[in-house]
Amino acid sequence: MKKLSARRRHPLAALVVLLFALAVTGGLYAAFAPAEKAQADSSAQSLAIDEGKRLFAVGCSSCHGLNGQGSSTGPSLVGVGSAAVDFQVGTGRMPAQQPGAQIPRKKVIYSQAEIDQLAAFVASFGPGPVVPTKDQYTSTSPDDVAKGGELFRTNCAQCHNFAGSGGALTQGKYAPSLDGVDPKHIYEAMQTGPQNMPSFPDSTMPEAQKKQIVAFVRHTTSEEPNPGGLALGSLGPVTEGLFGWIFGLGALIAVAIWVAAHTTKAKKS
């Protein structure tokens, strides 16, 4: 006992205990750390970037440059993030058919796997908005539609119309209809601000508010019934008045002509 107590009081005893603890901790970490999974994820990411680079060189580099630096016909992609690529390519806007005031939505030519590879390559240029997860744009609260309606009318209705039917802007530009747009792409548009649209990062519009807007747009364009009958594009009283003048007044004029013609024939006979 006296010998053991003497060893405990030795000046190097604390150092020996510390070294022993570090050795045990390192051994446990080496035994249980998910090194293989991390290496597999890194390898998969590198493969996606390599495949994306190949696709980018064929379909995008002629306008955006081999390294996304931009050119006279296409903007720089440094810092746009994977969300911008998923939106632009996932809605068929890119690759663009031809330059113009605005690039329209069209048929998608890449598979989702190829879009993910392109997004991984462009994301490697610099940090930017990332593709959202399903939880970020899928609403589970019944109150989100009402709250999203308030946010939409404040921030979006000036261009997209109060029902998301779209509208004209200046110099040949327009705000597209939101009918049938994937909820993920609506969220990404708010993240990245494509073409004429302003961006709404989390510092300006928190994630919860973007989710509420997505819930409102989905409800309005896909689920909400139209008790008035023909929606006429939900463009408001101008369209309704034009419909009334052209078809309503036109029908009255046609009936009046028919009555006058038959009255004349009756008098002659």
QUIZI-V781623 format. One record per residue. SS is DSSP state (2 for helix, 1 for strand, 0 for the rest). D_LAST is the distance of its C-alpha to the last C-alpha in whole Angstrom. Layout:
BEGIN
SS	D_LAST
SS	D_LAST
END
This chain:
BEGIN
0	141
2	143
2	142
2	138
2	138
2	140
2	137
2	135
0	136
0	136
0	135
0	133
2	131
2	128
2	127
2	128
2	126
2	123
2	123
2	123
2	120
2	118
2	119
2	118
2	114
2	114
2	115
2	112
2	109
2	110
2	110
2	107
0	105
0	101
2	103
2	101
2	97
2	98
2	99
2	96
2	93
2	95
2	95
2	91
2	90
2	92
2	90
2	87
2	88
2	89
2	86
2	83
2	85
2	84
2	81
2	81
2	82
2	80
2	77
0	77
2	80
2	79
2	77
2	79
0	83
0	85
0	87
0	83
0	85
0	81
1	80
0	78
0	75
1	76
0	78
0	81
0	81
0	84
0	84
0	81
2	82
2	80
2	77
2	76
2	76
2	75
2	72
2	71
2	72
2	70
0	67
0	67
0	67
0	70
0	71
0	68
0	66
0	66
0	67
0	65
0	64
0	64
0	65
0	62
0	62
0	62
0	63
0	67
0	69
0	73
0	74
2	75
2	79
2	78
2	77
2	80
2	82
2	80
2	81
2	84
2	85
2	83
2	85
0	88
0	88
0	88
0	87
0	84
0	81
0	82
0	79
0	78
0	79
2	77
2	78
2	78
2	74
0	73
0	73
0	74
0	73
0	70
0	71
2	71
2	67
2	67
2	70
2	68
2	65
2	67
2	69
2	66
2	64
2	67
2	68
0	65
2	61
2	61
2	61
2	60
0	57
0	58
0	57
0	58
0	55
0	57
1	56
1	56
0	59
0	61
0	61
0	59
0	61
1	59
1	60
0	59
0	58
0	60
0	58
0	60
0	63
0	66
2	68
2	71
2	70
2	68
2	72
2	73
2	71
2	72
2	76
2	75
0	72
0	71
0	69
0	68
0	68
0	72
0	74
0	75
0	79
0	81
0	82
0	79
0	77
0	79
2	78
2	77
2	74
2	73
2	73
2	71
2	68
2	68
2	67
2	65
2	63
2	63
2	62
2	59
2	58
2	58
2	59
0	57
0	54
0	50
0	49
0	46
0	45
0	44
0	47
2	45
2	49
2	50
0	50
0	49
2	47
2	46
2	45
2	43
2	41
2	40
2	39
2	37
2	35
2	34
2	33
2	32
2	31
2	29
2	27
2	26
2	25
2	23
2	21
2	20
2	19
2	17
2	15
2	14
2	13
2	11
2	10
2	9
2	6
2	5
2	5
2	4
0	0
END
